[in-house]
């Protein structure tokens, strides 16, 4: 149902911290033109914890209006509250999104019994769910046995696996019915070699066409060519994770003139050292990525 190059889109803000709707529209159009397979909104990269409900719904509305029928729109509706997650999922479905990204509840660290009930409640909305597993962010690491128990919830169709474990990814692919999507750009090709269906990507924010090519090649079994393209951009990709995501990728987009680097506290813009490193990587990619060739660095 969901596969290929799926961008975890940033949320652009104005300098006063308000939602920058014009930049958001431009970013969505850019990804539609790049044929990005899905746009994931209000996730980690979208600074979801700092977004108000009305802002999330506005973002979903704008994206569906611009991209429906061209690119799948997936709404990040997961929170640490079952009631709130269900409410947002219901509203997102009414807006017309293709699916919901629902993170394992963070901070409150529920046992598997509570987690199953959490997803059962959200599943009542009857919208396809991508379960987002990111222990480093949530504090909850699920075992393969827990995922097997979660299989009884039909609306969970895929797992965004971001634990950093290829071993767990392999088990998910071999022992569950879920489609597996890489949540780590550096592991994307290795996970797709194991049978993953694509990647929900941070780096695709900056190089959407290249990441689309990498995913398409992997899905067609041409891993060598995909790796060659990845290696051409390796330095740039690594620079996107010098600080907590999405600090670096948003700064890179600001260099492209796609949005401002403005973050909402407690996140802040990159320090000068990391800014220079990102700029240097952008310079080195000028001859590879046409859209970077006019960046005034």
Backbone bond lengths (Angstrom), bond angles and torsions (degrees), N, CA, C in turn:
res aa  C-N    CA-C-N  psi(-1)  N-CA   C-N-CA  omega(-1)  CA-C   N-CA-C  phi
1 X - - - 1.461 - - 1.530 111.68 -
2 X 1.344 115.91 -46.88 1.457 121.49 177.51 1.526 108.68 -119.37
3 X 1.323 116.33 125.33 1.463 119.18 -179.06 1.518 110.15 -156.76
4 X 1.321 114.70 171.22 1.456 120.87 174.55 1.510 113.89 84.42
5 X 1.317 115.53 -149.40 1.463 122.47 -176.47 1.522 109.41 -87.14
6 X 1.317 115.51 111.66 1.464 122.08 -175.84 1.530 107.52 -121.78
7 X 1.309 116.43 110.23 1.463 119.64 -175.36 1.522 110.86 -82.84
8 X 1.332 116.24 131.65 1.462 121.77 170.75 1.523 106.20 -86.35
9 X 1.317 116.56 92.00 1.454 121.37 -167.20 1.525 112.52 -70.88
10 X 1.333 115.37 141.19 1.458 120.87 173.08 1.528 108.63 -69.74
11 X 1.315 116.03 160.67 1.462 121.79 171.10 1.531 107.81 -106.28
12 X 1.329 118.28 111.81 1.470 119.80 -178.30 1.531 111.59 -77.90
13 X 1.318 114.95 138.47 1.464 121.74 178.16 1.521 110.03 -120.97
14 X 1.328 114.91 152.19 1.454 121.13 169.25 1.526 109.32 -76.26
15 X 1.304 116.66 170.81 1.464 120.22 -177.48 1.524 112.70 -62.25
16 X 1.344 117.16 -25.42 1.462 120.22 177.96 1.529 112.41 -86.26
17 X 1.342 116.53 4.08 1.454 121.09 177.42 1.513 115.02 90.59
18 X 1.326 118.04 -3.18 1.466 121.26 178.70 1.529 110.27 -77.51
19 X 1.312 115.71 160.66 1.460 121.26 179.68 1.524 110.63 -64.87
20 X 1.331 116.15 128.40 1.464 122.24 179.40 1.533 107.73 -94.18
21 X 1.319 115.73 89.78 1.460 120.67 -174.42 1.526 112.04 -67.26
22 X 1.306 118.00 -35.21 1.469 120.30 -179.00 1.526 111.34 -64.98
23 X 1.337 116.71 -44.27 1.464 119.57 178.30 1.527 110.69 -66.72
24 X 1.326 116.28 -36.94 1.465 119.79 177.42 1.523 110.65 -60.11
25 X 1.304 116.61 -45.38 1.468 120.45 179.27 1.530 110.68 -62.10
26 X 1.329 116.71 -42.15 1.470 120.32 179.61 1.527 111.37 -64.00
27 X 1.337 116.59 -40.40 1.468 120.07 178.60 1.519 111.30 -63.77
28 X 1.308 116.76 -42.95 1.468 120.41 179.95 1.526 110.20 -63.75
29 X 1.314 116.86 -44.39 1.473 120.09 178.23 1.523 110.66 -61.59
30 X 1.330 117.18 -38.38 1.467 121.70 178.73 1.518 110.58 -60.47
31 X 1.319 116.82 -42.80 1.461 120.12 -179.24 1.528 112.35 -74.31
32 X 1.310 116.46 -32.26 1.467 118.80 173.59 1.521 109.64 -62.68
33 X 1.328 116.55 -44.83 1.469 120.86 179.49 1.529 111.76 -64.51
34 X 1.348 116.10 -33.22 1.470 120.77 179.48 1.525 112.17 -79.82
35 X 1.336 116.06 -3.52 1.468 122.78 -179.55 1.535 112.30 62.98
36 X 1.328 115.93 31.76 1.471 120.46 171.31 1.522 107.83 -55.79
37 X 1.334 116.52 133.76 1.467 120.20 -172.38 1.524 113.39 -69.66
38 X 1.315 117.10 -37.16 1.464 121.25 178.38 1.521 109.39 -148.34
39 X 1.324 115.69 148.50 1.460 122.23 174.57 1.523 107.27 -114.15
40 X 1.327 115.40 120.22 1.468 121.54 -179.49 1.521 108.20 -101.55
41 X 1.315 116.00 122.36 1.453 122.32 -174.17 1.521 111.57 -110.45
42 X 1.309 115.64 150.12 1.464 121.88 174.32 1.523 111.82 58.09
43 X 1.334 114.89 43.75 1.458 120.27 171.82 1.515 109.56 -102.66
44 X 1.321 116.00 -158.77 1.469 120.36 178.24 1.526 110.65 -59.10
45 X 1.325 116.35 -47.29 1.460 121.05 -179.33 1.527 111.16 -65.97
46 X 1.328 116.33 -26.37 1.457 121.27 178.29 1.517 114.26 -85.57
47 X 1.341 116.51 9.28 1.478 122.18 178.87 1.525 111.98 56.27
48 X 1.333 116.56 42.14 1.455 122.36 -175.53 1.526 115.02 -52.33
49 X 1.352 119.25 -40.66 1.468 118.11 -177.15 1.531 114.24 -61.72
50 X 1.335 116.92 -19.16 1.469 119.52 -178.46 1.522 112.43 -99.22
51 X 1.327 117.42 -2.09 1.457 120.83 -178.04 1.521 111.13 -89.69
52 X 1.320 116.14 136.62 1.456 121.37 173.22 1.525 109.53 -77.48
53 X 1.330 116.68 158.39 1.461 119.95 -178.75 1.524 112.22 -57.32
54 X 1.334 116.98 -43.61 1.465 118.93 -178.58 1.528 111.35 -65.79
55 X 1.333 117.19 -29.61 1.466 120.21 176.41 1.521 110.55 -70.33
56 X 1.327 116.96 -43.64 1.463 120.08 177.96 1.527 110.90 -58.86
57 X 1.317 116.13 -45.74 1.464 119.68 -178.04 1.525 111.09 -66.42
58 X 1.316 117.23 -36.21 1.465 120.67 176.00 1.527 110.84 -63.73
59 X 1.331 116.70 -42.67 1.458 121.62 177.52 1.526 110.23 -60.55
60 X 1.326 117.07 -44.99 1.473 120.85 179.64 1.531 110.02 -61.74
61 X 1.331 116.74 -43.57 1.464 121.04 -178.52 1.523 111.54 -62.21
62 X 1.327 116.03 -45.61 1.462 119.95 179.87 1.528 110.54 -61.02
63 X 1.318 116.41 -44.98 1.467 120.55 -177.02 1.522 111.79 -65.60
64 X 1.323 117.01 -44.94 1.467 120.16 -179.27 1.525 110.20 -63.68
65 X 1.310 117.05 -41.31 1.462 120.97 179.39 1.525 111.54 -60.10
66 X 1.336 116.71 -41.78 1.462 120.99 -175.30 1.525 113.66 -83.64
67 X 1.322 116.87 -31.70 1.472 119.25 -167.46 1.517 115.48 -116.65
68 X 1.312 118.72 -10.35 1.464 119.79 -176.35 1.523 110.50 -59.59
69 X 1.334 115.28 131.64 1.450 120.78 -177.15 1.510 113.27 88.72
70 X 1.337 117.20 -10.30 1.464 121.41 179.97 1.528 111.00 -116.70
71 X 1.304 115.87 -45.07 1.461 123.03 -179.56 1.523 107.94 -140.11
72 X 1.324 117.16 138.77 1.461 119.79 -179.83 1.528 110.14 -71.06
73 X 1.328 115.13 138.77 1.457 121.39 178.09 1.528 108.55 -109.37
74 X 1.322 114.69 125.01 1.459 121.25 -179.86 1.528 107.55 -117.71
75 X 1.322 115.74 127.06 1.459 121.33 -175.11 1.517 110.62 -98.51
76 X 1.316 115.81 127.13 1.456 120.08 172.87 1.518 109.13 -76.63
77 X 1.321 117.06 106.93 1.466 121.28 -174.95 1.525 112.60 -118.14
78 X 1.328 117.25 0.33 1.459 120.12 -176.71 1.517 112.54 -79.89
79 X 1.335 115.43 138.29 1.457 122.32 173.69 1.526 107.38 -138.60
80 X 1.348 117.09 -173.51 1.461 118.99 176.18 1.528 111.68 -86.77
81 X 1.330 117.03 5.04 1.459 122.92 178.30 1.520 110.14 -115.41
82 X 1.308 117.39 123.01 1.461 120.74 178.84 1.527 110.52 -61.56
83 X 1.329 116.53 -45.65 1.468 120.88 -179.35 1.519 111.11 -58.66
84 X 1.326 117.07 -45.99 1.458 121.43 -178.71 1.521 111.24 -67.32
85 X 1.317 117.03 -40.83 1.465 120.88 179.76 1.525 110.82 -63.86
86 X 1.313 115.74 -40.80 1.469 119.97 179.86 1.525 110.40 -66.49
87 X 1.331 116.52 -41.29 1.465 121.16 178.42 1.532 110.80 -59.92
88 X 1.324 116.64 -48.93 1.463 120.40 -178.66 1.527 111.68 -65.17
89 X 1.335 116.98 -37.37 1.460 120.83 178.53 1.524 110.81 -64.81
90 X 1.313 116.42 -40.99 1.465 121.06 178.18 1.525 110.66 -62.39
91 X 1.326 116.80 -46.93 1.458 120.58 179.82 1.529 111.23 -64.55
92 X 1.333 116.13 -39.24 1.464 120.20 179.72 1.526 110.90 -64.13
93 X 1.321 116.36 -39.21 1.467 119.71 177.85 1.522 110.42 -63.85
94 X 1.329 116.60 -42.17 1.466 120.45 179.51 1.521 111.18 -62.28
95 X 1.325 116.52 -33.24 1.476 121.10 178.81 1.526 110.88 -70.54
96 X 1.339 116.43 -31.09 1.459 119.38 175.76 1.513 116.24 113.83
97 X 1.338 117.87 22.81 1.465 119.87 178.61 1.525 110.37 -70.82
98 X 1.323 115.79 161.98 1.466 121.01 -178.52 1.521 112.78 -84.65
99 X 1.322 116.87 -22.90 1.462 120.26 -177.67 1.513 110.46 -172.10
100 X 1.339 114.72 174.82 1.463 121.22 -179.27 1.519 109.87 -124.27
101 X 1.326 115.67 135.63 1.461 121.77 170.36 1.521 106.57 -94.46
102 X 1.338 116.20 117.61 1.463 120.76 -175.20 1.522 109.18 -121.59
103 X 1.310 115.81 109.55 1.456 121.55 -177.94 1.523 110.18 -73.94
104 X 1.328 116.41 147.44 1.454 120.78 169.64 1.529 107.19 -57.30
105 X 1.334 118.72 128.76 1.472 120.24 -175.15 1.526 111.92 -50.97
106 X 1.327 114.89 129.45 1.456 121.40 -176.63 1.525 110.46 -95.75
107 X 1.280 115.36 157.79 1.465 126.23 176.56 1.526 113.45 74.40
108 X 1.355 118.66 -49.72 1.468 118.08 -175.82 1.534 114.16 -82.24
109 X 1.356 117.99 -9.64 1.472 122.91 169.66 1.534 113.49 47.58
110 X 1.337 117.77 66.04 1.463 120.36 -178.00 1.530 112.38 -71.85
111 X 1.343 117.30 150.48 1.467 119.97 170.67 1.524 109.36 -71.25
112 X 1.318 117.19 169.84 1.459 120.58 -175.48 1.525 111.91 -60.14
113 X 1.334 117.00 -32.84 1.464 119.07 179.54 1.531 110.85 -63.46
114 X 1.325 116.07 -43.48 1.462 120.13 177.75 1.513 112.02 -68.74
115 X 1.328 116.19 -35.91 1.458 120.75 -179.48 1.531 110.53 -65.37
116 X 1.326 116.29 -41.94 1.469 120.00 178.02 1.527 110.08 -61.00
117 X 1.328 116.95 -45.45 1.463 120.16 179.73 1.526 111.06 -64.14
118 X 1.325 116.05 -37.35 1.467 121.05 177.19 1.527 110.44 -57.07
119 X 1.331 117.04 -50.62 1.456 120.34 -177.95 1.530 112.09 -74.13
120 X 1.319 117.94 -29.18 1.469 119.86 175.07 1.525 110.93 -63.24
121 X 1.325 116.10 -41.29 1.472 120.11 178.59 1.526 110.63 -62.59
122 X 1.326 116.69 -46.32 1.467 120.38 -178.64 1.528 110.37 -67.71
123 X 1.323 116.75 -34.09 1.467 121.36 -179.42 1.524 112.46 -64.63
124 X 1.323 117.62 -21.20 1.466 120.92 178.15 1.528 112.03 -61.43
125 X 1.318 117.37 -21.09 1.466 121.24 178.33 1.524 110.48 -72.29
126 X 1.322 116.38 -19.28 1.463 123.13 176.98 1.528 112.50 63.20
127 X 1.322 114.57 49.22 1.464 122.65 173.21 1.524 107.51 -120.90
128 X 1.334 119.07 136.14 1.464 119.75 178.99 1.525 111.51 -55.38
129 X 1.334 115.14 135.12 1.462 121.31 -175.02 1.522 110.66 -116.01
130 X 1.319 116.15 133.16 1.460 122.31 165.46 1.525 106.50 -102.20
131 X 1.321 116.82 114.92 1.457 121.01 177.76 1.524 108.30 -78.94
132 X 1.327 115.25 126.99 1.466 121.33 -176.14 1.526 109.13 -101.27
133 X 1.343 115.02 111.72 1.467 121.60 -177.50 1.521 109.06 -106.66
134 X 1.323 116.21 107.52 1.469 121.54 -178.00 1.526 108.12 -141.68
135 X 1.337 117.71 81.07 1.475 121.16 -176.44 1.519 113.98 -56.14
136 X 1.331 117.24 -33.06 1.452 119.85 -179.25 1.517 113.02 -64.84
137 X 1.320 116.88 -26.16 1.461 122.15 179.00 1.530 111.65 -94.68
138 X 1.336 117.08 -35.24 1.465 119.96 -169.95 1.521 114.16 -98.20
139 X 1.338 116.83 -24.85 1.458 120.01 -175.50 1.512 113.69 84.75
140 X 1.336 117.15 2.72 1.463 121.52 179.79 1.520 109.67 -123.08
141 X 1.326 116.23 118.36 1.462 121.10 177.01 1.519 109.13 -107.86
142 X 1.325 116.03 122.83 1.458 120.97 -177.41 1.523 110.70 -91.03
143 X 1.312 115.55 143.02 1.461 121.84 175.19 1.522 109.10 -87.56
144 X 1.314 116.55 165.61 1.461 120.17 177.23 1.519 110.36 -61.72
145 X 1.325 118.19 -32.34 1.469 120.88 177.37 1.521 111.16 -63.77
146 X 1.334 116.47 -36.50 1.467 119.93 177.95 1.530 110.61 -66.43
147 X 1.322 116.86 -41.65 1.460 119.92 178.10 1.530 110.83 -64.09
148 X 1.298 116.54 -38.24 1.463 120.17 178.35 1.525 110.03 -61.94
149 X 1.329 117.67 -40.01 1.469 121.08 177.36 1.523 111.17 -65.60
150 X 1.323 117.06 -35.66 1.462 121.06 -179.04 1.527 112.90 -71.34
151 X 1.330 117.28 -12.64 1.466 120.82 -179.22 1.521 113.03 -62.72
152 X 1.321 117.27 -21.27 1.463 119.51 -177.81 1.535 111.63 -69.90
153 X 1.325 116.96 -13.81 1.465 120.99 178.61 1.524 107.70 -89.62
154 X 1.320 115.91 100.48 1.466 120.99 -171.22 1.527 113.42 -60.14
155 X 1.336 116.86 -30.70 1.463 119.33 -175.36 1.530 112.75 -71.56
156 X 1.326 117.86 -17.04 1.471 119.40 174.03 1.530 107.21 -79.03
157 X 1.313 116.29 110.07 1.463 120.67 -174.39 1.516 112.90 -105.39
158 X 1.345 116.74 -18.42 1.466 119.12 -175.57 1.520 110.20 -153.29
159 X 1.329 114.38 161.68 1.460 122.24 176.26 1.522 108.38 -121.10
160 X 1.331 115.85 126.27 1.460 119.57 167.01 1.524 105.44 -88.65
161 X 1.318 116.06 106.27 1.466 122.10 -172.65 1.524 109.82 -97.62
162 X 1.338 115.25 111.29 1.461 120.62 -176.76 1.521 111.51 -130.98
163 X 1.340 116.11 34.74 1.460 119.36 177.89 1.517 111.75 -83.68
164 X 1.340 116.23 -14.45 1.460 120.85 -177.10 1.509 113.50 85.02
165 X 1.325 117.45 7.90 1.462 121.67 -176.56 1.522 110.83 -106.98
166 X 1.329 116.35 111.17 1.457 119.58 174.15 1.525 111.26 -67.57
167 X 1.318 116.12 -28.97 1.464 119.96 178.40 1.522 110.92 -63.67
168 X 1.339 117.12 -44.38 1.463 119.90 177.84 1.521 110.84 -66.70
169 X 1.326 116.59 -40.45 1.462 119.76 177.71 1.528 110.70 -58.44
170 X 1.323 116.36 -42.54 1.467 121.19 179.15 1.530 110.66 -62.57
171 X 1.317 116.06 -42.55 1.471 119.52 179.19 1.525 111.14 -65.71
172 X 1.323 116.87 -40.74 1.467 120.18 178.61 1.524 111.10 -60.53
173 X 1.325 115.67 -42.32 1.466 120.69 -179.23 1.524 110.93 -68.00
174 X 1.314 116.92 -38.91 1.465 120.96 -174.91 1.526 113.98 -85.28
175 X 1.346 117.14 -28.90 1.467 119.60 -169.17 1.521 114.80 -113.89
176 X 1.341 117.84 -4.77 1.458 119.43 178.92 1.524 109.73 -126.76
177 X 1.323 114.59 167.46 1.472 120.70 178.29 1.527 112.11 -86.99
178 X 1.333 117.22 -6.30 1.459 120.59 -173.89 1.524 112.39 -70.61
179 X 1.338 115.64 143.35 1.453 119.23 163.43 1.524 107.23 -72.58
180 X 1.318 116.38 139.13 1.462 120.84 -178.91 1.520 109.27 -109.29
181 X 1.323 115.35 132.55 1.458 122.88 178.56 1.515 108.42 -120.70
182 X 1.305 116.98 132.35 1.459 119.84 178.80 1.522 110.06 -70.62
183 X 1.323 115.59 134.01 1.455 121.22 173.55 1.511 112.15 -103.49
184 X 1.334 116.23 8.58 1.472 122.12 -179.69 1.519 108.39 -127.38
185 X 1.324 117.15 114.80 1.470 120.23 179.61 1.527 112.91 -55.40
186 X 1.340 119.65 -45.72 1.464 119.29 -177.75 1.533 113.93 -64.05
187 X 1.324 117.84 -20.76 1.465 120.94 -179.71 1.527 112.68 -101.14
188 X 1.320 117.12 1.81 1.462 120.57 -171.51 1.526 113.15 -57.12
189 X 1.331 117.15 -49.84 1.464 119.59 -176.26 1.527 110.36 -67.25
190 X 1.330 117.53 -43.26 1.464 120.22 179.05 1.523 111.37 -61.25
191 X 1.324 116.75 -38.59 1.463 119.28 178.75 1.528 111.40 -69.50
192 X 1.327 116.49 -36.46 1.459 118.99 179.14 1.527 111.35 -71.49
193 X 1.312 117.17 -27.88 1.464 119.66 172.51 1.522 111.09 -62.60
194 X 1.329 115.67 -31.77 1.461 120.82 179.19 1.528 112.30 -79.69
195 X 1.339 116.27 -16.10 1.454 119.61 179.63 1.516 115.34 123.61
196 X 1.329 117.91 6.43 1.461 120.43 175.43 1.534 109.17 -63.61
197 X 1.331 115.10 154.16 1.467 120.68 -172.93 1.526 114.17 -95.91
198 X 1.319 116.94 -5.53 1.450 119.13 -178.84 1.507 110.65 162.46
199 X 1.340 115.60 -164.29 1.462 120.42 -177.04 1.522 109.64 -142.67
200 X 1.331 115.36 135.48 1.461 120.86 168.97 1.517 105.25 -92.19
201 X 1.317 115.24 105.50 1.460 122.16 -159.86 1.527 114.49 -107.77
202 X 1.317 114.68 141.11 1.456 122.71 169.23 1.526 109.50 -80.43
203 X 1.332 115.89 -47.76 1.464 121.93 -172.65 1.527 112.06 -66.20
204 X 1.333 117.22 -26.05 1.469 120.09 178.25 1.521 111.91 -61.53
205 X 1.327 118.00 -17.11 1.455 120.68 173.09 1.525 110.96 -58.47
206 X 1.334 116.66 -35.69 1.464 121.96 -172.10 1.521 112.16 -99.48
207 X 1.328 117.11 -37.00 1.467 121.02 -178.97 1.536 109.34 -126.38
208 X 1.321 117.69 65.85 1.460 120.32 -174.87 1.525 114.57 -61.52
209 X 1.326 117.80 -40.80 1.461 119.31 -178.22 1.521 111.26 -68.13
210 X 1.322 116.31 -39.70 1.459 119.97 -179.45 1.529 111.01 -67.96
211 X 1.330 116.42 -40.34 1.461 117.80 179.64 1.522 111.50 -70.57
212 X 1.311 116.95 -30.92 1.464 121.01 173.18 1.533 109.89 -62.34
213 X 1.332 116.70 -43.68 1.473 120.33 178.89 1.523 110.89 -62.01
214 X 1.331 116.46 -44.81 1.471 120.88 -179.59 1.523 110.30 -58.76
215 X 1.321 116.74 -46.72 1.460 120.32 -179.47 1.519 112.29 -65.36
216 X 1.320 116.87 -44.38 1.466 120.26 179.80 1.524 111.18 -60.84
217 X 1.336 116.33 -42.17 1.464 119.81 179.08 1.522 110.98 -63.96
218 X 1.318 116.70 -42.13 1.472 119.80 178.98 1.523 111.29 -63.41
219 X 1.314 117.08 -43.26 1.464 120.43 -179.75 1.525 111.43 -65.03
220 X 1.339 115.99 -23.88 1.471 120.55 176.65 1.527 112.41 -94.01
221 X 1.337 116.47 3.81 1.460 120.45 175.95 1.510 115.67 84.29
222 X 1.329 118.29 6.88 1.460 121.02 -179.45 1.533 108.85 -95.69
223 X 1.312 115.07 72.64 1.463 120.40 -174.52 1.532 112.46 -72.38
224 X 1.315 116.82 -30.04 1.469 119.62 -179.29 1.522 110.96 -64.75
225 X 1.323 116.79 -46.32 1.457 119.92 179.50 1.525 110.49 -67.37
226 X 1.326 116.22 -38.39 1.472 120.01 177.38 1.521 110.53 -60.95
227 X 1.329 116.34 -41.29 1.459 120.77 -179.83 1.523 111.15 -66.29
228 X 1.328 115.91 -36.70 1.470 119.21 178.74 1.532 111.30 -62.20
229 X 1.333 115.93 -42.70 1.469 119.37 178.38 1.522 110.11 -65.86
230 X 1.333 116.11 -43.18 1.464 120.56 178.38 1.533 110.26 -58.64
231 X 1.323 116.06 -44.84 1.468 120.27 -177.66 1.527 111.90 -63.43
232 X 1.330 117.35 -32.57 1.462 120.56 177.08 1.531 111.38 -61.30
233 X 1.322 115.81 -29.30 1.462 121.27 -176.38 1.527 112.62 -110.32
234 X 1.319 116.76 12.81 1.465 120.24 -172.65 1.532 112.77 -57.03
235 X 1.327 116.20 -45.44 1.461 119.24 -179.06 1.518 112.12 -61.92
236 X 1.329 116.16 -42.65 1.457 120.80 178.53 1.526 110.48 -63.95
237 X 1.326 116.04 -43.67 1.463 120.55 179.58 1.524 110.65 -60.24
238 X 1.316 116.39 -46.03 1.462 120.08 -179.49 1.526 111.33 -63.43
239 X 1.331 116.49 -34.79 1.462 119.55 -178.54 1.526 112.42 -68.17
240 X 1.311 117.58 -18.78 1.466 120.44 179.46 1.524 112.67 -73.67
241 X 1.344 115.61 -9.34 1.467 119.78 -177.64 1.533 112.21 -122.22
242 X 1.320 115.73 25.02 1.467 119.50 177.67 1.526 111.40 -68.65
243 X 1.326 116.27 -30.95 1.458 121.78 174.91 1.524 108.75 -132.01
244 X 1.317 115.92 174.64 1.455 120.55 -176.13 1.526 111.15 -53.59
245 X 1.318 116.29 126.78 1.459 121.83 175.52 1.537 109.64 -62.67
246 X 1.347 118.43 135.64 1.466 130.24 12.46 1.528 114.78 -105.13
247 X 1.301 118.82 29.66 1.460 121.11 -175.40 1.531 111.51 -55.86
248 X 1.323 116.77 -49.62 1.468 120.36 -173.12 1.522 112.55 -75.24
249 X 1.323 116.70 -41.01 1.467 118.61 -177.57 1.523 110.59 -68.09
250 X 1.318 117.05 -32.72 1.464 119.06 178.64 1.532 110.04 -70.06
251 X 1.322 116.05 -37.01 1.466 119.04 176.52 1.534 110.07 -65.02
252 X 1.331 117.09 -41.49 1.464 120.57 178.18 1.528 110.82 -60.54
253 X 1.315 116.81 -41.42 1.457 120.36 178.13 1.528 111.49 -64.94
254 X 1.323 116.34 -32.69 1.463 119.00 177.35 1.526 110.89 -66.31
255 X 1.338 117.77 -33.99 1.459 120.96 176.38 1.522 111.73 -66.36
256 X 1.327 115.42 -29.09 1.463 120.62 177.42 1.524 112.31 -82.88
257 X 1.331 116.40 -6.34 1.455 120.16 -177.92 1.514 113.53 76.92
258 X 1.350 116.47 18.58 1.460 120.55 -177.52 1.522 112.99 -85.46
259 X 1.309 117.31 -29.70 1.458 122.19 176.78 1.523 108.27 -166.39
260 X 1.304 116.43 170.85 1.465 120.55 175.98 1.523 109.31 -78.83
261 X 1.316 115.88 159.16 1.465 120.52 179.17 1.532 111.84 -82.21
262 X 1.323 116.93 3.43 1.462 122.49 -174.57 1.529 112.05 -56.87
263 X 1.333 115.11 128.43 1.457 122.09 175.61 1.525 108.88 -111.94
264 X 1.313 116.31 161.40 1.457 120.74 171.40 1.524 108.74 -98.96
265 X 1.315 115.34 133.18 1.459 119.73 177.23 1.531 109.94 -57.29
266 X 1.346 115.41 142.83 1.462 127.93 17.51 1.535 115.55 -88.61
267 X 1.333 118.93 3.57 1.457 119.64 174.57 1.527 109.63 -79.73
268 X 1.317 116.11 149.70 1.463 122.25 -179.44 1.525 108.79 -134.03
269 X 1.320 116.31 165.26 1.459 121.01 179.20 1.530 110.68 -68.83
270 X 1.334 118.19 160.16 1.470 120.46 -176.97 1.524 112.18 -61.48
271 X 1.323 115.60 151.73 1.460 118.06 174.30 1.535 109.39 -75.44
272 X 1.313 116.62 171.44 1.468 121.05 -172.44 1.520 112.92 -61.07
273 X 1.329 116.35 -37.46 1.472 119.93 -178.77 1.518 110.32 -61.88
274 X 1.333 116.54 -46.90 1.462 120.08 -178.98 1.526 111.26 -71.18
275 X 1.327 117.18 -33.14 1.463 119.47 175.99 1.524 110.83 -59.25
276 X 1.325 116.24 -43.44 1.463 120.23 -179.99 1.520 111.64 -65.41
277 X 1.324 116.17 -39.44 1.462 119.71 178.95 1.532 110.89 -63.72
278 X 1.319 115.77 -41.91 1.467 119.73 179.21 1.528 109.84 -65.91
279 X 1.331 117.14 -44.85 1.466 120.72 177.54 1.523 111.85 -57.57
280 X 1.317 116.56 -42.95 1.468 120.37 -179.85 1.520 111.38 -62.53
281 X 1.318 116.70 -40.39 1.465 119.52 178.22 1.524 111.26 -67.66
282 X 1.316 116.51 -35.58 1.466 119.78 176.80 1.536 109.76 -63.97
283 X 1.325 116.31 -40.97 1.466 120.35 178.56 1.522 110.73 -60.83
284 X 1.330 116.16 -44.50 1.463 120.77 -177.37 1.526 111.97 -66.63
285 X 1.319 117.30 -21.04 1.461 120.92 -179.17 1.524 112.92 -95.07
286 X 1.326 117.90 1.47 1.463 120.10 -176.02 1.528 113.46 -57.52
287 X 1.316 116.97 -40.13 1.462 119.89 -176.65 1.514 112.63 -80.46
288 X 1.326 116.40 -9.55 1.460 120.90 -178.24 1.517 110.91 -99.76
289 X 1.334 115.92 -38.62 1.459 120.77 -173.84 1.521 108.65 -113.74
290 X 1.323 118.27 108.99 1.461 120.53 -175.00 1.526 113.83 -56.40
291 X 1.338 117.51 -37.46 1.465 118.52 -175.87 1.520 113.05 -69.49
292 X 1.339 117.46 -9.57 1.463 119.83 177.68 1.526 112.17 -94.90
293 X 1.318 117.37 -6.29 1.464 120.01 -169.08 1.526 113.59 -68.25
294 X 1.331 117.09 -19.77 1.469 118.29 -177.68 1.524 112.50 -109.49
295 X 1.333 116.33 13.10 1.463 119.17 -179.58 1.528 109.70 -69.22
296 X 1.341 118.03 123.79 1.475 121.22 -179.08 1.526 110.67 -79.69
297 X 1.319 116.69 84.72 1.466 120.51 -178.01 1.523 110.82 -100.72
